[in-house]
Amino acid sequence: MAFASAFRRILSASSMQSPNIRSQLASVRFSSTLVTLTSPKLFISGLSRNTSDESLYNAFTPFGRLLEAKVIVDRGSGRSKNFGFVTYETVEEAEKARDGMNAKYLDGWVIFVDPARPKEAYQPRPPPPRQDLRNPLSTEPASFTSNKTIGWSG
């Protein structure tokens, strides 16, 4: 995240000085255009916190028929997580949108358009192995022992 904000500061400062520098810096992420699209869904990163579903939809509409434009928000705070997804009808339309919108400004921030990866299935972590309290270096599971003291000793 720190790299992205530093990158945005450089781009915003350089846009006033020289368009050459801006194009050189923006080409950092153009290597992602070498990946061929297999799905009409695109991942949009670098969104402003002020970007809404509607403004994302309006920005990507000129490249084809959009099925969905969604800005991902935090469940707790309701604020944008600075990324989203757009889905087109065809892969060709998605390819045009990626070429047309990658490293462009949207709501004052430089956005990057990449192919969306399939959502990975959630796999819970296995519980850590229990250690024997009498021998902390042992890797065998702990056995239960009872306290030999019965009643009050004092």
N, C-alpha and C positions, 0 to 999 in steps of 0.2 A: 504494500500500500504506500509506503514511503517513497518507493521508486516511482510509482505512478504520479504522486503529487509533485515530486521534483520534476518529473518529465513534463507535467502540465505547466508548471511555472516557467520552465525553459521555453516551451512552445509559446506561451502567452507573451513572454518578454520578447522572443525572437520574431513574433508576427508583426511587431511594430518596426523592427529593424530591417530584417532581410528575409524575403520569401525563400531564398536559397537555403538558409540554415534550417528553416522550418521544414522544407521538403526533405532535407537530409535526415533530420531527427525523426520525422514521421515515417521514413522508410524502415525504421527499426522493426516495426511490426508488420511490414508488407510481406515478410517471409511466410506468414501464415496463409497467404493467398496461394501458395504452392500446393496446399492440401486440397484435394478434390472433394467436393461435397457429395455426400451419399444420402443426405437427408435435407428436407427443406426447412429445417429448424436451425436458427442462428443464435449464438451466444453473444450478447452485447455487454462489454465491460467498459468501465470508466464513466458511467452515467453520473450526472449531477444528482444531489439529493432532492432537487426540485423537479426532476424529470418524472412525469406521470405516465400512466399507461396510454393516455390519450395523445400526449406529445410524442411519445415513442411511436405510436401508430401513425401519426401524421408525418413524421420524419421518414418512415420507411414505406409509406403508401406509393410514392412515385415509381417504385421499382417493380411493382406487381400487386396481385391480389393477396392481401394479408388475411390469414385465418385467425391469428392471435398476436397480440403484442402485450407482454407482461413484464412489469418492473417488479423485482423480488423485494419484499419488505420484511423487516424484522418483526416477528410475532409479538415480542414484548413491547417494543417502543413504537412500532408502526412506521418507522423511518425506512427509507430506501437503503438497500445494501449495496448500492452503486453498480448493480448489474441487472440484466434482464434477458428475455428471450423473445424472438419474433419467429413466426411460422408462416411460410408462404405455401401456396398451392403446389408449386412445382420447384424442382431443384434449380432449374434455369433462372427463375425469378430470384431465388435466394442467392445464386451466383452473382447476378446483376447487383443486388443490394449489397453484397459483401464488397464487390469492386467499387461501388459508388459511395459507400458510407465508411469504409475503414479509414481510420485516422482523420476523421472529419470532426468538426465542432457541432455539439448538440447542447443547447442550454448553457453555453460558455465553457464546456469541458470537451476534451478530445476523447472520442469514443473509439473502441476497437471492436471489429466484427470478426468472429471466428466461428467455425462450424461447432454446433452443439454436440457434446458427447452424450451417449446414452446414460441414463441415471443408473448408478451402481446400486445393487441390492444391499440393504442394510444387513450386516452380519454382526451380532453382538460379540463382544470380547469374552473369551472364556475366563472364568474366575481364576484369580491367582492361586497357585498351590499353597495349601496351609502348611505351616512349619511347626515342628514340635517345639514347644516353649522350653522344654528341658534341654534340648540340644538345638540351638538356632542354626547350626551349620548343616543339619540333617535335611535331606530333600524328601524324606518319606512323609506321608500325611500324618498330621497330629493325631495322637490317640487321646481319648478322654481319661482323665484321672480324677479321682475324688479327693477331697481334703480329708486327711486322716484325723484332724483335730475335731473332736465332737464336744460340744458344749463350750463353756467359758474357761479359758485358761488364763491365769493371771497371776 
